[in-house]
Structures are given as C-alpha cells and as structure tokens.
Amino acid sequence: MTNSNIAVGEILEVLSATKTAVRATYGQNDNVTYIVSIVNSGTTPVTGLTLTDNLGAYPFGTGELVPLTYVAGTINYYVNGTLQTTPTVTAGPPMTVTGINVPAGGNATIIYEASVNQNAPLAVESEITNTATITGGGITPIRVTETIGAASAPNLNITKSVSPVPVTENGTLTYTFVIQNFGNAAANAATGAVITDTFDPVLSNLTVTFNGTAWTDPTEYTYDETTGVFATAAGGITVPAATYTQDPVSGAWVANPGVSTLVVTGTI
C-alpha cells in the first residue's frame, strides 16, 4: 500500500468592488452618476478587466426593459486617483467598459452617468436596481448592485392663455392658468407654490377662481391695480399628484398629470 498526502489549500480573492450612486433618488429625465471602485489587495496587478452594467434591466412580458441609458462621453477612469485615458465604452444595453487595470495594492475607479428613460417607474416607492459585473483577468466574476428610489415630490408645469383676442377697449379679459403636476406627490400648502404675473394691460375689477371656487383679495391673492402685479398666497396653489400607466406593448411609463386651474378676469 502506498500512502499519499492530500494537500488542502484556499484560493483567496484579491479583488473587491463597490458600486455607489451619488444620489439616492431619481426623477423623470434625471441623470444618475455611478461610481464603481475596484480594490486589489494582492501583490500582482490585475489587467484586462471588463465592467458590464445592466442599466437596471427588469423583466417585462417575455423580455426585459432597461430604465437607464448610458450618457455618452461621461466616463472617467482613475487608477490610484490619477485620471487615465478614456477606456473603450459600448453604450449597450448592457453598457460595457473594457481595458480596466488595477495595480497591485491599488485601486481603479470608474465614474459614469446614466439618464432615466421612459422605462423607469415613477410612482411612489418605485426603485431601479442595477448590477455591474467585473470579469476578465482570470478572476471569478464580481457583481455589485445599487438601488435608487423614485423621488417623492411634485413636478409642476404651468401654461397661460388669454381670451378673447383681440379685446375691445373697456372690454373684459380672462387669463387662464393651467397648472399640471407630473410628480408622484401632490402640491399642497406645505409646497408653498406661488403664481405671480404682471398684467399688461392693467386690469381692474378683478374676479379670481381656483378650480371653480371664488378667491378673495388679500386672503388667497393680492393685486396692485396701479402696477398690474398679481400674486397668489403661498401654498394656495394645490395640485393632485400624477398617476402613471405602463404601455402594455412597449412598456413605456406615461405620466397622467394632476391638473388645477386658476382663472383671472378683469376689465381693461
């Protein structure tokens, strides 16, 4: 009988990585900045790495949707804090960055931006979780993830129209302000939204309604008949939150804005 020795060893991974979003929340059409840091605790450089980011892909039907789009030209690549030549980037999805090297006992940092596109959910408590995978260089693939949440806030847009056009001297003129809220939170008294305008020509004998309810001066608004300056009281403008629907075919999210209407009528 021949005895043999069994050698037991342990392979230690020398690379570690983290991924961080500069902001924890996102909104419609925002850009999100990501930082991926790779640390080499070993005594040998690791070269030829590839970073692959799935840009937040999530299942939809029989396929998947991607809620983020790489912003071209935003990549920055640092080794031990020193900016390097821009690596090769493929926008994807998935986005890939090739030619990453990490010196022995050193680190590499990759910084880039991604824009929030029409596939990103926007309702309260929605999230985008994206995964970056580091491969190549003979290493076991490293996966790091980061989750950001939809910002909870109103997002107001206003349009103004006037009628009739033209108006006769000493006639009545009506300004209609339509306020739309594309955000996932209502604009309320705490929001402090204010509408100001300078009417030209100056109006007199003003009547004001908000969502069909009569307003009075100076409780809900103020008006100077000398200068034509009009302003609503802070917080008086309230607008419901938007609702969101997802197209069953394309998967794109569509905001259905909450709407309020301010009507100001006066004599010129």
Beta strands, then each sheet from edge to edge (+ up, - down):
strand 1: 15-21
strand 2: 25-26
strand 3: 31-40
strand 4: 46-53
strand 5: 58-60
strand 6: 63-65
strand 7: 68-70
strand 8: 76-79
strand 9: 82-83
strand 10: 88-90
strand 11: 95-102
strand 12: 107-116
strand 13: 127-135
strand 14: 142-150
strand 15: 156-163
strand 16: 172-181
strand 17: 196-198
strand 18: 204-210
strand 19: 213-215
strand 20: 221-223
strand 21: 229-232
strand 22: 243-246
strand 23: 253-256
strand 24: 258-267
sheet 1: 1+ 3- 12+ 7-
sheet 2: 1+ 3- 12+ 8- 9+
sheet 3: 2+ 14+ 13- 4+ 11- 10+
sheet 4: 5+ 6-
sheet 5: 15+ 16- 24+ 18- 19+
sheet 6: 17+ 21- 20+
sheet 7: 22+ 23-
end
